[in-house]
Amino acid sequence: MPADSVIPDIPGVPVDPRMESMLRERICRIIGIQGNRFIGAQPVSFTRDTLVELQSENYFVSEKSDGVRVLLFCVLHENGQQQVFLVDRKNKFYYVPQLRFPVAKEHNVFHNDTIVDGELVTDREPNGQFVVRYLAFDLLAYSGQSIIAKPLTSRLARLQCEFVTPYREMLRTANPQFVHSQPFKVSLKEMNLSYGIEKMFREVIPNLKHGSDGLIFTSSVAPYVPSTNVKMLKWKPPSENTVDFKLTLQFPIQGGVQDFGQKPQFQLHEWQGGQQYTYFGQMVVDDALWEQWKSTQIPLQNRIVEANYSPNDQSWRFFRFRDDKEHGNHTSVVRKVVQSIQDGVEADELLRAQDSIKAAWKERERIAHEQQRRQ
């Protein structure tokens, strides 16, 4: 993550547990899945096999933002007023009373049981001002109807026409007080065809106003898959790949008891599902960082940390805390990231694959047009 990245706080008022439970179940019921878990799709790490996948199917590519992943959930209260909630990856809900999202081409009609996927980022404007934006990148349900089975091309079109555009049009005619009360600006995240890799590296990412640490490739023809989505591919430079672990501290034993005055071992654990974790390895923490943590007395035991792999000494090192996550990465994700590190697909190799990805896309396009002509 770039040093100047500013991660925004989630605006709104935390929802009480009883209402939160009802909202969780309501979202899952709308989407058509069992339970009350967080439904956001999670990408898998990029491996060398992914280069073949990008040639076999149409994908979109976007930058991987440094921000906070949140779902946006619109419901109508029994009194007819719209309520808008943000849902983080811990499946915690925040009520944002300032927000209103109207239905396209309808006056004073607002979205109900509509679910948007996106992320909050902090943009640094040319004048130095910081502006929080919600970058919407998927639409999961519209007016109580799940659309996750539809291809991404269809979902994005509806997201733009039936959600983002009506909101912007409302702001144009709204009173200034309402406009200024909005906790963030709403935009559609830029998507390019999967063979626009050079454009991403040379035009899009250098001109971003917020931090970015890679690319996300998402199938344009596949459905949305809650939880781990093998059709959503996360690329980072191998040296910047990270894993989220649960951290435990193991202090040395002196005289049969733990000596809390000594520097401990920093043990990393990978999530097995539920509340189960297994030991993965150790994280290297230098003395200066340990002294800093001690001086601030920040809680460390059982905290979720993001660690990256250092090929120089083949060690895992602290990157940042992930208090926005309830659990570390699932063991299946950890294996993918480790494989991604071992494969080492660098940016230049990705760029070299661009022409073959484009040729395969154009050939599929030609075949589809020929089939339509025959019909």
N, C-alpha and C positions, 0 to 999 in steps of 0.2 A: 504494500500500500504506500503510495507517495506520501512524503513527509507532510505535505500541506493539505492532505485530505481532511475534511471535517465531516464527521459522521453525525447526522442530525438526530435529535431526540424525537421520539414518536409523540406527536401532539395528542391532546384529548384527555379525557377523564377515565381512569381505570374502571371497568364495569364490575359490579358486585358478583360474587361467585355464583349465586343462584341464576341470575340473568345470563351470566357468561355461559353456564352449562346449557341453558336453553338455546342460546345463539349458536353454540358449537354444534348441537344436534340439528338445529335448523339448517345450517350450512351443509352438513353431510347429507341430510335428507334431500335438499335441493339438488345436490350433485349426484345423488344416487349411490352413496356408499354407506357402509355400516360404521357405527361408532361415532366418536366426537373428536377425532384427531385433526391436526393441522393438515389441510388438503393441498398445500402448495407443492408443485412439482419440484423435484431436486435433480440437478444435472449430474451426470457421471463424468469422470475424468477422461481426458483425451489420451488415446494410445495410438500406436502406429496403425492398428487395424481400423481406427477411425478414418484415416485417409481413404481407405477403400469404401467405407460407409458413405462418405461424402460424395463419392462418384456413383454410388448405386441408388441414391435417393435425393430428391430436391430438399435443400435446407435453406433457411435464412441464417444470417450471421449478424450479431450485434456486439457492442462492447460490453465487457463485464464490469459493471459499475462498483465503486466503493460506496456502499450505502446500506440501507436497512430494508430488508425484504418485508413487505406487508401486503396482505390482501385488503381490499376495500369492499365493504359489504353495506349495501343500501337496503333498508327495510322501511315499511310504513307502520307507524304506531297505530294503535286502535283509535286514536283521536284524529287520524288522517295525516299527521305530520310525519315528514320523512326523518329518519334517524340514520346517520352514517357512522360506521365503526371501522377502525383499522385493526387488523389482526396480525400479530407478529408471529415469529417462528416458534415461540413457546406456546402458541395458541391462546395468548392473552389478548383481550379485547379492550379497545379504547374508544370511548364515545367522543365524537368531534361535533359539537353542536353548531359550529359556524357553517358546516358544509351542507350544500344542497346540490343534487344532480337531477336535472329535468329529463323527461323523455323527449325524444326528437319530435318536432312538429306539433307539440302539444303545449298549450299554455296552462301553467300551474298544475301540471301533472308530473309526478316525480317517480323515479325508479323505486321498485319494490322487489326484494329478493333478487337483486342483481349483484354479481360477484366479479370483481376485477382483480387481476394479479399485477403486481408492480413493485417498485422500490422507491424509497425516499432517498434523495441525494442532496448534497449542499453544493450549489454552483457558486463559484467566485466570479462575479461580473467584472468587466474591464475597469470599472470605477472602484474596485476593491470591495464592493458590497457583497454580502453573502445572501443568497436566495435559495430557499428550500423548494425542491420540485418533486412531484410525484410522477415518475416515469412509468406509465401504464404499458404493459407488454402482452397482456392476454385478457380475454373475456371468457369466464367460465359458466356464467348463468345470466340469463336476461329475463326479467319479469317472471321469475320462478321456474323458468325452463332451462335445464342443463343443456349446454351446447359443447361439452367437452368431447363428445364423439365426433364433432365436425373437424375438418382440417384447419390448421392454423391460418391459412389464407382467408378462410371464411370468418374465423373468430376475430382476426385483426380488422377486417373490413367493418364488421359490426361494432367493434370497439371504437373505431374512428367515427363512424357515421351516427351511431346511436348513443354514444356516451361522451366522448371527448368533445366533439363538435357542438352538441347542444349545451354543454357546460360553458364553453367559451362564448357562445352566442348569448347565453343568459348574462354573463359578466359584462358584455358590451352595453347592455341596457339597464343593468342594475345600478342602484345608487352607490356613490363612492364609498360610503361607510361600510356597506356589505362587501364590496370588492376588497377593501383594505383589511377586512376581518378574516379573509381566507388564510388559513395557516400555511398553505403552500400553493404553488402553481401546478397545473396539471398539463402534462404533455404526453404524446404518444412516443414511445421509445423508437429511435431510428433502427429500421431493419434493412439489410441489404441481402441480395442473393448470395448464396454461399461462395460463388466464385469472385465476390467483391473483396477478397482478402487484402489485396494491395491498397484498395481504397480505404479500408479500415485502418491499416497501419500508417498510411501516409496522409490521409485527409481527416478521417473521423476522429480517431483517438487524439492526435496532436491538437485538435481544436476543441476538445472537451473542456468544460468549465469545472468539472469534478474529477476525482481520481478514478482510474480504471486499471485493472491488473490482468486483463486477458480478453478472451472472446467467448461468446456463447453461440453455438450452432444449434438451431432448433428445426426439426423436420417441418416442412411447410405442408405436408400431406397427412401426417400422423395425428391421432387424437391427443388430447391433453391427458396425461397420466398423473394422478395424485401420488405424492411420495416420489420414490426413485423412478426417474424417467430416462430410459436408455436411448430415447430419441432427442434428448437434450444434452448436448456435449459441451463440456467446459474445457477450454484450452488456456493454459498458462505457460510461460517459459518454464522449462523443467526446473530451473534453479529457484523459481518462485512458487512451486507447488506447495500447498500447505494441507494439513490435516487438523481437524478439531478433535481433541482428546479430553478426557476427564483427568485432572491432575490430582495426585495425592503426594503428600510429603512423608518420607520415611526418615526419621531422625536416628542418628547412631545410638546404640545402646551402651550405657556406661553403668556398671554396677547393677545390671539387671533392669534398669529403667531407661526410658528415652531421655537423651540429653538435648533439650530444646535450645541450648545455647550454641550448639554446633550447626554447621550448614548441613541440611538434609540431602537425601537423594530425591530427585524430582521425577516421580514415576508417572508414565503415561498409560492410560487405559482406553481400549476401544470398546465401543458400545455393541452389545450383542442383541439388543432389543429389550423391551420392558424396562426393568431396572438392573439388568445384568451387564457387567463389564468384565473384560479380561485384560490382563497385563500385556502391554505392547512393548515397552522399552523405557529408556530413560531420556530425559530432556537435559541438555547442558545449559546451566545458568551460571554466568560468570559471577565473580565475587562482587563486582560493582552493582550489578542488578539485584543480587541477593540483599546487599546492604540497603539498597533503595527500598526494596519491598519491606524489609524489617523496619526501616525508619518511618514508613507511612502506616505500618500495621494493617495493610490491606489483607482481607481474607484470601487464603490460597487453597485450603484443603477442599477437595471435591469441586473445584471450580473448572469450568470449561475453558481450555486454552487452545489457541491456534498456533501450531508449530510448523516450521519449515525445515526441510532437509538440507544440510550442508554437505555437499559432495567432497569438500576438501578434507574434512576429518570424519566423514560418514556419521554425522551426529544430527540429532533433532534439536532445534533451538527455538526459544520463545519468540513468537511474533506479536501476538496480542491476546487479550482476554476476549472471550465471546459470551458476554453476559446476556446477549440476545437469544441464546440457544439453550434449551433445556437439557439436551444431550449432545455428546460428541458425535462424530461421524460413525455411521453403522460400519461394522466390520467389512461388509461387502464394498463400501465406498473406500475404506482404507486400502483394501487390496487394489482397487482401481487406481488410486492415487500413487501407490507404490509402483505399480506397473507403468504409470505415466512417467514417473521419475526415471525408471529404468529405460524406457523407450527413448526418452529424450527428444521429442519432436520439437525442434527449434523453429523460430519464425521463418528463417530462410527456407527450411524444408516445406513449411506450410505454403509459402509463396510459390515454390516450385511446383506444387500440386495444383495450383490455381487453374492452369490451362486445361489439364485433364478433367478437373471437376466441371469446368465450363463446357468442354466438349461432350461429356456424358450428359449434362443437363440439356444441351441443345439437341442431342440425338433423341432423348426421351420426348422432347418437345416436337421434333419432326415426326416421330412415330405416332404421337397422339393426334397431331393435325391430319396425318394421312388416314388414320382410322376414322376420324370425324368426316373426312371428305368421302370416304367409301360409304359411310352410313347415310 
